[in-house]
Amino acid sequence: MLDKLRLKQLIKALLRHFVDIHKTISMHGCSESDKQSMWDIVYNLPKFGDPIECPDCYGISLDQQAVCYGNLKIREKALKDLPLQFDPPGAPLLYPKDHLLPSKPNTLVCQASGFYPAPVNFTWTRDQLSISSSSVSQAFPQSDGTFTQFSTIELLQPEEGQVYSCSLEHPALKEPATLTVSISNTNKPTSGVMSNYIYI
């Protein structure tokens, strides 16, 4: 049997190990509304993920509600004349799930990170024609107060020479940030090219 000191050391080592692997972000919020739009949390987990259980979450949120209302009143007075701060997305990314090859089904992912406020507006084109069959994630909060968001399109039969573009629009950008990738018949990994990326 482990003595108390060794048990403490083991627990600390395990906690250090798991803290480096996963980070949980908790957000509490409130508004002046009179329960007009109450909602529950939607968990976006991969297919292999187990649902998150938190039997105490409702009680914790009720406790936080009183604190939140008090803070809301103080902050409304202190911040009423301050303009909203806009943070533009950092360098956006456009990448394929696998190497882009003609006739091989694939997925293109467009990622925006480091922006505030949410959301980012994504638009896709193929050979400069609009694509409407894209999927957009919710904006995920980061520990620094900014957000990350993704958009994807499925390529069923990509053809050699086709050019795909993803454009991001955000209030902190003077004009959309556009990333472009083309389908080629090489085995080299394909990367996106960024253009029109101007901060305001």
N, C-alpha and C positions, 0 to 999 in steps of 0.2 A: 504494500500500500504506500502511496506517495505521502510524504510528509507535507505540511502546509506550505512551507517555503517552496519546495519543488513544484507543488500544485499551482501556486501563484505564478511562478516563472513560466510554467507550461501554458497557463491561461493567457498571460501577457504575450507570449510568443504567438499563440494561435490568433489572438486579437490583432496583433501587428500584421500577421500574415493575411488575415481576411480583410482588414481595413484597406490594405494596399490593392486588393482585388476588386472590391465593390464599394461604391459610395452611395449612400441613401440621402436624398435631398427631400426635406419636408418643408412644405409651405403652408402657412395659415393666412387666411385673408377674410375680410369682412367688407360690407358696404352699408350704406345708409338705407337700403331698400328694406321693405317690410316682408321678408321671406317670399318675395314675388318669384324669384327664380332660384329655388334650391335645387341642388344637383348632387350626384354621387360621383365618386372617382371612377374613371375608366382606366383599367390597367392594360397597357400594351406590352404583352409578353410574347416571346417567341413560342412556337408551337410546342416545344419541349419544356417550357417553363411551368413551374407549379404556381398556382394562384397564391397571392400574398394574403396572409391572414393577420388581422389586427383587431382583436376583440375590444381593445381599450380605446381605439381611435375615436369613436363617437364621443366618449366621455372626455377625452383629451381636447377634442375640438370645442366642446361646450365650455371647458375651463378657459381655453384660449380666446373664446368669443368676447368675454368681458374685457380682457386685456386689449384685444384688438380694437374694440369700440373706443376705449379710452385713448389709445394711441392714434386712432383715426381723427378724433377731434383735435388733438394737439397738433398733428401733422397738417391738417387742413388749414389751421391758422398760420402755422409757420411757413408753409410752402405755397400758399395761395397765389402769390405773384411770381413764382419762379417758373420759367419756361421748361417744358419737357425736354429732357436730354435724349438725343438720338445717337446711338452707336451703330455704325454701318457694319455689315457682315465683314469678317476677315476675308482673306483670299478664299473664294469659294472653290469647291472641288467638283469635278465631273469625272466619274470613273465607271468602268464596266464591272459586272460581277465576275466575268471570265474574259479571256483575251477576245477582242473583237475580230471575228472572221466572217466573211461572206457566207450566207445560208445557214449560219449556226445561231440558233436562238440564244438570246442573252438579255440582260437587264442593264440599263444605264441608270446610275445614281447621281443626282445633283445634290450637293450638301452646302448649306450655309451655316456658319457658326459665328458666335461673338456679337450678335446684333441685339439691339433694344430700341424700341419695343417690338414685341411679336405682333403679327407674323411677317414672313417674307412672302411675296407673291412670285410663283414660279410659272414660266411659260416655256414650252418646248416647240421646236421646229425640226422638220426633216426636209432637207434641201429647200430651206426658206419657206416651207408651207407649215402652217400651224398644226400641231398634234394635240388632240383633246383627250386622249386616253391615258393621261398621266395619273399618278397617285401621289398625294401629298400627305406627309405625316403631320401630327400635331407639332407645335413648337415645344421642345423639351428645355426646361430651365436648367441652367448650369450654376455651379457654386459661386461664380463671380457676379451673378445677377443678369447675365445675358442669356441668349437662347441659341439652340441648334435646331435645324429643321431639314428634312429630306424630301426630295421628290424623285419618283422613279418612273421609267417607261419600259415596257416589255418590247423587245425586238424579236419578232417571230421569224422573219426571213430577211435579215439585213443583206443588202446588195453592195458589192464593191463600188466604192466611190460615193456612196451616200454620206451626207454630212448632217449630223445631229447637233442641235444647239439647245442649251438651257440658259434662260435669262432670269435674273433675280431682280425684283423691284423692291425697294425699301425706302422709307422717307429720308433716311440719312444718305442715300445715294443720289447724286445729281442726275444720273441716267442709269439705265439698267446695266448690271454686270452680266456679260455674256460669255459663256464657255462653249467651245466647239470641239467636236471629235468626228473623225471620218473613218469609214470602214475600209480596210485595206486587206490584201491577200498575203500579209506577212505574218509570221509568228511572233513578231515583236509586240510587247505590251503597248497599248495605246493610251495616250494621255490627253487631257483636255488643254486647249489653248484659251487663255483668258484675254478678252478685249473689252474696251469701254468700261473700265473700272475707275470711277472718279468719285472721291469723297466730297461732301459739301460741308 
